[in-house]
C-alpha cells in the first residue's frame, strides 16, 4: 500500500473512496494535487476543521501539493449538508472578511517554504460568479438527475422531515461538483478530500 494512504488510514482519516486501488497506484507513480474545501460562513475555523488541516499537512509530508478551496461562491448559496434549515445568507462584505481570516489561519498551519508542496489557495467565486446560467444547465446540468440528487442525505433528510429545502440549496451539490471540474482543468487536481457528510457532493464531481 502507498505510504501516504497507509498513514492516512493509520490515523483514522480514511472512510470511503471511489477507487482505493486506482488511488494507491496513482500515488505510487507521482506527486499529485488534492483539494479540500472550506466553508466561509464564520470569521474563523472551528475544532471540526482540525481534521482537514491535518490532512493537508499529511499531503505535504508525503510530497503532494494541497489545494485549499475557499468557498467564496458556494458560501453565497449555503451547504444544506447536516442542516435542518436554510443557512443565514451573509453579505458580500462578511464573506470577504471571513475568507481573509480563514486563509490567514490556514497559512499559519501549513508549510509555505517548499515550492513543490506549497499550498495553492483558490476562491471558487472566481469561476462561479460569471457562469452563464443557460450554458451551465446545458453543459453541466445534463449530467445530473433529480432521481439521484434526491437520494443524497443532505436532501433526503430534509424532505423526510418535511423541512423546506430551497432551490438555491438544491443547486449546491452541482456547484461543488463543478469546483472539482475547474480545479482538474486549471490545476490538474485529481483528488478531493472531505468529510463523510460531503460524500454525495464529492462523487458528483
N, C-alpha and C positions, 0 to 999 in steps of 0.2 A: 504494500500500500504506500502511496505517496506520503512523504514526511509531513507536509502541511496538512493533508487530510487526516493523517493519523493523530497529530497533535490536536487538530480541530475536534476530532471525536473524543480523544482522551480528556479534553477539558469540558466535555459535555455540551459543546456548541452544536453538534450535528443532530438533526431531527429527521429531515427528509430531503431528497434530492431527485431531480428529474432523471438523471442517469449517473449514478456514482462511478460506474466503471469508466465511462467516457471522460468524466471529470478527472479521475485519477490518472488516466492515460495522458490527458492534455497537460496536467500539472507536471508530469514526469518529463515531458518534451520541452516545455518552455515556460518562461515567466509570463504571467497573464495580468490583465487588468480586471478588477472586480469592483462592483459598486454597492454601496449601502446608502439608502435614502433616509433623510431626517426631516421630520415634520417641523414646521417653523411656527407653531401656534403659541409658543411661550418664549419668554426672553432668555431662558436658559435651558439646559438639558436637565434630565432627572435621573434618578438611580436606575431606571429601566434602560437608559441609554448606555450604561456601562458595558453591557454585553456587546453591543455594536462596536464600541470603541476598542474593546479587547480583540474583536475580530479584525478590525482594521490594522491594529498593531501586529497581529499574528501574520497577516498577509505580508506586511513589510519585513518581518523577521525572516520569512522564507523567500524573500527576493521578489515578491509580487507587488504591483503598484495599485494601491487603493484609489478609488474614485469616491469622493464624498458628494452626494447629490443633496443639495439644499432645496427643499420643495417650495420655492417661491411661487410657482404656478399652481401646484396642487393644493397648497395651503389655502389658496383663494377659493377652492372648491370644498375641501373638508373630507377627510377619510372616514367613511362610515364604520370601518372595522372596529368591533368591540364597543360601539356606541349605541345607546338606545334612543338617542335623539340627535337632531342636526347640530353640528358644532356651531359655535358662535362665529359669525363672519367678521374677520378682522379688517381694519383699514389698511390701505397701502402703506402708510407710514409705520404702523405697528409691525407689519410683516417684514419690511425692510430693516427695521431696528432689530427684530428677532434674528434675522439672517446674519447680520453683522456680529451679534453677540455669540451666536452658536458657532460660527466659523472661527471666531477668536478662541473660543473654548477648545474646540477640536484641534486647532493648531498647537495648543499647549500640550496635548496628549500624544501627538503623532510626530514621527521623525521627519523633519524637513531638510535634513542635511544631505541625504543620499539622493542623487539625481534620478537613479533608476527606480527608486521606491517612494519618491516624494509624492505625497497625496495630491491629487487633482481635485480642485473644488469647482463644482458647476452648480448653476441655478436653473432649474427646469423652466422657469418663467421665460428664459431667453429664447426657447424654441416653442413654447406653448402660446405665448402672447400673440403671435402673428399667424396662428393656424387659420386656414380658410375652412369654414365650417362644412361647406358642401364637399370640398375635396377630401376633407378628413373623413366624413361619413362614407364617401365613395371608396376611398383607398384603404382606410383602416377599419371603419365600422363594419364592412362586409365580412371581416374575419371573426366577428363575434356574434353569437346567437343569444337571444333573450333566454332561451331554454337553459343554456349553460350558465349564464350570468345569474339566473335565479337560484342556482344550486350552491353558490358560494355563501359561506357563513355570514359574511358582512351584510348580505341581502336577505338571506333566508330567515335569519334570526329575527330581524326587524319585522318581516312580513308575518311570521308565525305569531309574534306577539301583538300583531295588528298595530304596530307603531309606524308612523309615517316615514317614508324614505323619498326624498326629493329626487327629481330627475337630475339635478345638479350632482348629488352624491352618487347616483347610479352610474354616472359617467366616470367616476374616479378611477375605477379599475382599468378602463380603456386608456386613460391618460397615463397611468403608471406603466402600463404595458408599452405605450408609445415612448416613454422615457428610455426603456431598455433599447428599443429600436434606434433611437437617436444616439445613444451612447455607443452602441455597437458600430454605427456608421462613422461617427465622428472621432471616437477614441479607441476603437477596436476592443471594446469591453465585451467579455464573453461570459461573465458570471454576475449574478445578483444574489446578495445575501440579505436575509431579512427574517423577522420574527414569524413564528408559525401562523399568526393571525393574518400575515400578508401572503400566505401561500397561494391563494387564488389569484391575487394580483401578479405574483411572480410568474406563475406558469402561463399566464396570459401573454406575458412578454416573450 
